[in-house]
Every structure is written in C-alpha cells, then in structure tokens.
Amino acid sequence: MKKVFFTALMLAISLTSTAQDENEKKSSVVENENETVFIKPQKVTVKKGVNTTISITGEADSAEYTYNITQGENSMAVYKETDTSWDFTIPFVNKKKSSLSTQQRGRFIVDPTFGFGVIGATQQGNGVNLSFSNGSFEYMLDRIVGLEYRTTRNSYVGVTFGLDWRNYKMLDHRWVKDGDKTLITDFPNGADIDYSRLRTLSLNLSFMYGYNFNRYVNMKIGPVVNFNTRGRINTRFALEGELVKEKLKDINIAPVTVDFKAELNFRFVGLYFKYSPCNVLNSNFGPEFKPMSAGLLFGF
C-alpha cells in the first residue's frame, strides 16, 4: 500500500513539473504565437506613502524596459511606460501623454514670470493726474516660488510669491515731501519739465484660481496681497539752463494693499489686468488715488 501511494505521489509531482516546463517553454516563444504572454520582470519596486508607486524594470528581451503605476488617495492613477530607464523632461519640448495621465494634485512650483505694463488710476485726489498714456509703468517678477493644488483635471488653486516695482509718473505737477507728508505742487515757473515719479517696491503673495482650457491656453484670477516696503520720489527738470534732480526717500506709503488680478495666457505669453481698491499713499499723509494696470506676461 505504501509503495502504491509513493508511486502515485511521484507521478503527480512529475506531471506538475512537466506542465510548468511546458508553460515556461510556451511563454518564451512569443514571436510565432498570437496570444497574451506573461514575461517575468527583472525587478519590481513598491513605494508606499501619500501616493503608492509600483515600478517594473526589465523584461526577457530588454533590460531597459520600464513600466510605472502611481495611485494617490485622492487622485486618479498615473501610468507611464518607456523603452528606456532614462526619464527626464527637456524645457519647451512637449511630450506625448497617455489619455490616463494626470498631474499630482499638490505640487511645489518654481516658475518665474516677468511682467511689464502701464499704470493708470481712479478716484484721484487734488493734483493727481495719472493715466495709461503719461508714462506710468510697472514691472514685476511673479511666481518665483509657490504651491498649487489641482481641484479638478483642468482647474487648480495656488499661492505664489513675487516682486512688483511701480512708477507713478506726472508731467504737469511734481511729487514733493514735506515732513512726513507727500504733497503735489507745481514746477517752478519757466522750468523745462522732464518728469516726477513716485516709485514703490512691493513683495506680494498671489492667491489665484486657474483653469486650463487646453494644453496651451489658461486663465487665472484672484487677489494679490502687496507688502509695500519702500517709497521714493525722483524728479528731474531744467531751470535757467541748469539740470535739477530731486531724490526723496522714506515716503509714507500704505504698508499693505490688495490688487485684484486677471490673466489670460497662451503658451509663454499672457495678458494681465490689475485693479486696486486701496490707496497707494497712507491716507493720512498724502493724496488719494487707486491704481490699475494692464500689460504683458512672459514665462521662462
């Protein structure tokens, strides 16, 4: 009886081993057969965290083959397949994306954007004469660093840090400083007027909502909080053949102001418009005016 049982057991093991050998042979011959074949990868790596990533490296015919799957708790999976172990991005070169590919919901960004525009103003007090056509301008460096969170496939919210320099220019009057106050007066009689500028420097935080219409066109809208750090006055004119330059520091500007900003971007070029309901100068130390600006944006 024991011999019969032992003989049956060995026969079963032999049949199982033979079937496995046949499967391995069958799996290795894929060129001449029209069927799905599972090939053993050389390496499988699983990384667990906020997102779970499974990386498959190498196959029977290519050690450079890779296949990655990323699954987040609150996002769709990201699938990526390449024929090489290299995986990098070249700026300004578009890569083909699978229809299942999505960006991670939250990300840290470094995306400097340069802007230049002209400045006008509303609700101008006595003596203030600012308009888009008199040479007032601003230039800014936006999105130096920031954070963005994708709310849907095409929309996101974010906060970014930037810098803003503004020049408020007048041609028929000049800015002057009298103690702690900023005043507007006439130029001396007979003066050959060049300009009088009030200059400000601001650090700002932009809280924007963005929407991507497609891969090339997007819009952003939201408030910008300005922390105004410096105010100066530069005036230049000629009087009786002599060039007169006035440089005044420590102008009493409002420490914090808010702009409402809208952008429309196409690839690396965009248009923007800003309006502020806040006065540039501290209301107790200078005339009132509320700035607005419009201009161009250039991405790097």
Secondary structure, DSSP 8 states (H G I E B T S, - for coil): -HHHHHHHHHHHHHHHHHHHHHHHHHHH--SS--S------SEEEEE-SSEEEEEEE--SS-TT-EEEEEEESSS--EEEEESSS-----TT------TT----SEEEE---EEEEEEEEEES--TT----TTTT-EEEEEEEEEEEEEESSSSEEEEEEEEEEEEEEEESSSEEEEETTEEEEE---TT-EEEEEEEEEEEEEEEEEEEEESSSSEEEEEEEEEEEEEEEEEEEEEEETTEEEEEEE----B-SEEEEEEEEEEETTEEEEEEE-SS-SB-TTTS---EEEEEEEEEE-
